[in-house]
Amino acid sequence: MQRIGIFAKRNQPDAVKLAGQVHAWLTERGVTVLLEERLAAKMDTNGHPASVIPPQCDMIIVLGGDGTLISVSREIGELEVPILGVNLGSLGFLTEITRQELFPVLTQVLAGDYALSDRLMLEVVVERGGEPVASFRVLNDVVINKGALARIIDMKAWVGDSYLTTYKADGLIISSPTGSTAYNMAAGGPIIYPGTDCLVITPICPHMLSNRPMIIPADLVVRIEVMFQDEDVLLTADGQVGMPLQAGDIVAVRRSSSSTRLIISPDKEYFEVLRTKLRWGER
């Protein structure tokens, strides 16, 4: 690891302070450090545009929470540069390294002693009139949902070449295994082990209680046609970017050709993270 990029949650003073400490620690060990420019401005030093950092780096360090890491994963795109996520909040499934573990883990990483978890990503294309009008690469999920005053949405769904059903619901979540502990879990969907090769389709407040979450193989394409008139319906990717939808739009979701590579803690395994974050077994 000769060149390492640092991103952080810029509106969190602790994250900015820790970024300075990590920068100094790495520099002392001969590592070239590239700071994201808006983070660097908070530190009164020079930085680089977010888009130019991943191609130049052997690893990216993210200081903050899962939302920060998800946004960085989009910047990395197809490069698959490993990410070391450091959790500075209370709930984080992706940023599993704690502040106390950071420097011991960094010592191991610089020595080449680390493990990676490859996380499946989704490619989302919005088609209008038979033509693509937008595309997104997401790590967690894509969500179709109605505005506050809109009525229930009708959404016709296909899996592969087969018609599945027409959902009548407040919305629909299509999630990767990584995203299964996000909105999917809150909507009653299953928790899926990160290495499982599948997607999950979860309706939000369905009109028919028999419309339950469905797990499908990751190599099948999910196509959703939204059907409504004069309603406020939105598509959101990873809860961070998105667009309004029009009647007749088709949202196609498939496995991305690239994945997000996370450096995982040597002292934790996934079920321990679940028990800790979800407080299982507590009274």
TAUR-V609728 format. One record per pair of residues at least 24 apart in sequence whose C-alpha atoms are under 8 Angstrom apart, sorted by the first residue. I is the first residue (numbers start at 1). GAP is how many residues later the second one is. D is the distance in Angstrom with one decimal. If there is no record, write none. Layout:
I,GAP,D  I,GAP,D
This chain:
1,30,7.3  1,57,5.6  1,58,7.0  1,108,7.8  1,109,5.8  1,111,8.0  2,28,7.7  2,29,5.1  2,30,6.2  2,55,7.9  2,56,6.8  3,28,5.8  3,29,4.7  3,30,5.9  3,31,7.5  3,53,7.1  3,54,4.9  3,55,5.6  3,56,7.1  4,27,7.1  4,28,6.4  4,29,5.1  4,30,6.3  4,53,5.2  4,54,5.9  4,55,5.1  4,56,5.7  4,57,7.2  5,28,5.7  5,29,4.6  5,30,5.9  5,31,7.4  5,48,6.3  5,49,7.1  5,52,6.1  5,54,6.4  5,55,4.6  5,56,6.1  6,27,7.3  6,28,6.3  6,29,5.1  6,30,6.3  6,54,5.8  6,55,4.8  6,56,6.1  6,57,7.7  7,28,6.6  7,29,5.7  7,32,6.9  7,53,7.4  7,54,6.2  7,55,4.9  7,56,6.3  7,65,7.6  8,31,6.6  8,54,5.5  8,55,4.4  8,56,5.7  8,60,7.0  9,54,6.4  9,55,5.1  9,56,7.6  9,59,6.3  10,28,7.4  10,29,5.7  10,32,7.4  12,52,7.9  14,74,7.9  15,48,5.8  15,49,6.2  15,73,7.2  16,26,7.1  16,27,7.0  18,45,7.8  19,44,7.3  50,25,6.9  51,24,5.9  51,25,7.7  54,25,7.4  54,27,6.7  55,24,7.1  57,24,7.4  58,24,7.3  59,24,5.9  59,25,7.5  60,24,6.2  61,24,6.0  61,25,7.5  62,24,6.0  62,33,8.0  63,24,6.5  63,25,6.8  64,24,5.0  64,25,6.8  64,31,7.7  65,24,6.1  65,26,7.7  65,27,6.0  65,29,7.8  65,30,5.9  66,26,5.6  66,27,6.9  66,28,5.6  66,29,5.8  69,25,7.5  69,26,7.3  70,69,6.6  70,70,7.8  70,168,7.4  71,169,7.8  73,66,7.4  73,187,6.5  74,63,6.7  74,64,7.0  77,60,7.6  77,181,7.5  78,179,7.8  78,180,5.2  78,181,7.3  79,179,7.8  80,178,6.9  80,179,6.3  80,180,5.8  80,181,6.0  81,179,7.8  81,180,6.7  82,34,7.7  82,178,7.4  82,179,4.8  82,180,5.6  82,181,6.3  83,177,7.9  83,178,6.2  83,179,4.9  83,180,5.8  84,178,6.1  84,179,5.1  84,180,7.4  85,177,7.5  85,178,7.6  91,186,6.0  92,185,7.3  93,88,7.8  93,180,7.0  93,181,7.8  93,184,7.5  94,168,7.9  96,168,7.3  96,169,7.0  96,177,7.5  97,167,7.6  97,168,6.1  105,160,7.4  105,161,7.9  114,149,6.9  114,150,7.4  114,152,7.1  115,148,5.9  115,149,6.0  115,150,7.8  115,151,7.3  116,145,6.2  116,146,5.4  116,147,4.7  116,148,5.9  117,78,8.0  117,144,5.7  117,145,5.1  117,146,6.4  117,147,6.6  118,77,7.5  118,141,6.1  118,142,5.8  118,143,4.6  118,144,6.4  119,58,8.0  119,59,6.7  119,75,6.7  119,76,7.1  119,140,5.4  119,141,5.0  119,142,6.2  119,143,7.5  120,56,6.7  120,57,7.4  120,58,7.5  120,77,7.8  120,135,7.1  120,136,7.3  120,138,7.5  120,139,5.1  120,140,6.7  121,55,6.8  121,134,6.1  121,135,5.3  121,136,7.9  121,137,6.7  121,138,5.3  121,139,6.8  122,54,7.0  122,131,6.6  122,132,5.7  122,133,4.7  122,134,4.8  123,130,5.8  123,131,5.3  123,132,5.9  123,133,4.8  124,127,6.9  124,128,5.7  124,129,4.6  124,130,6.6  125,126,5.9  125,127,5.2  125,128,6.6  126,123,6.8  126,124,5.8  126,125,4.6  126,126,6.4  127,122,5.7  127,123,5.1  127,124,6.4  127,125,7.7  128,120,7.1  128,121,5.0  128,122,6.6  129,119,7.8  129,120,7.4  136,101,6.9  137,100,7.9  137,119,7.2  138,99,6.2  138,100,5.9  139,37,7.0  139,39,7.0  139,40,6.9  139,99,6.7  139,121,7.4  140,35,5.9  140,36,5.6  140,37,7.7  140,38,5.7  140,39,3.7  140,40,7.4  140,42,7.4  140,98,5.5  141,32,6.7  141,33,5.6  141,34,4.2  141,35,6.1  141,38,5.7  141,96,6.2  141,97,5.2  141,98,7.8  142,31,5.9  142,32,5.4  142,33,6.5  142,93,7.1  142,94,5.7  142,95,4.6  142,96,6.1  142,97,7.8  143,28,7.1  143,29,5.7  143,30,4.6  143,31,6.5  143,92,5.6  143,93,5.1  143,94,6.5  143,96,7.9  144,27,5.2  144,28,5.2  144,29,6.6  144,89,7.1  144,90,5.7  144,91,4.6  144,92,6.5  145,25,5.9  145,26,4.0  145,27,6.5  145,88,5.7  145,89,5.6  145,90,6.7  146,24,5.9  146,25,6.3  146,85,7.6  146,86,5.8  146,87,4.4  146,88,6.3  147,84,7.8  147,85,5.0  147,86,5.8  147,87,7.3  149,83,7.9  150,81,5.5  150,82,5.8  150,83,7.7  151,80,7.2  153,73,7.3  153,74,6.9  153,75,6.4  154,72,6.2  154,73,5.3  154,74,6.6  155,69,6.2  155,70,5.5  155,71,4.6  155,72,6.0  156,68,5.6  156,69,5.0  156,70,6.5  156,71,7.6  157,65,7.2  157,66,5.7  157,67,4.6  157,68,6.5  158,64,5.8  158,65,5.1  158,66,6.5  159,61,6.4  159,62,5.9  159,63,4.7  159,64,6.5  160,60,5.1  160,61,5.0  160,62,6.3  160,63,7.9  167,36,7.4  167,39,7.1  167,44,7.5  168,38,5.9  168,39,5.5  168,40,7.3  169,34,6.5  169,35,5.9  169,36,5.6  169,37,4.1  169,38,5.5  170,33,7.7  170,34,5.4  170,35,5.7  170,36,6.6  171,32,6.0  171,33,4.9  171,34,7.4  171,35,7.9  172,29,7.2  172,30,5.8  172,31,4.4  172,32,5.5  173,27,7.9  173,28,5.8  173,29,5.0  173,30,6.2  173,31,7.2  174,25,6.9  174,26,5.7  174,27,4.6  174,28,6.4  174,79,7.9  175,24,5.7  175,25,5.3  175,26,6.6  175,27,8.0  176,24,6.6  188,25,7.8  189,24,5.7  218,36,7.3  218,37,6.1  219,35,7.2  219,36,6.5  220,34,6.8  220,35,8.0  221,31,6.8  221,32,5.8  221,33,4.8  221,34,7.7  222,30,5.7  222,31,5.1  222,32,6.5  223,27,6.5  223,28,5.6  223,29,4.4  223,30,6.4  224,26,5.4  224,27,5.1  224,28,6.5  225,24,5.8  225,25,4.4  225,26,6.5  226,24,6.5
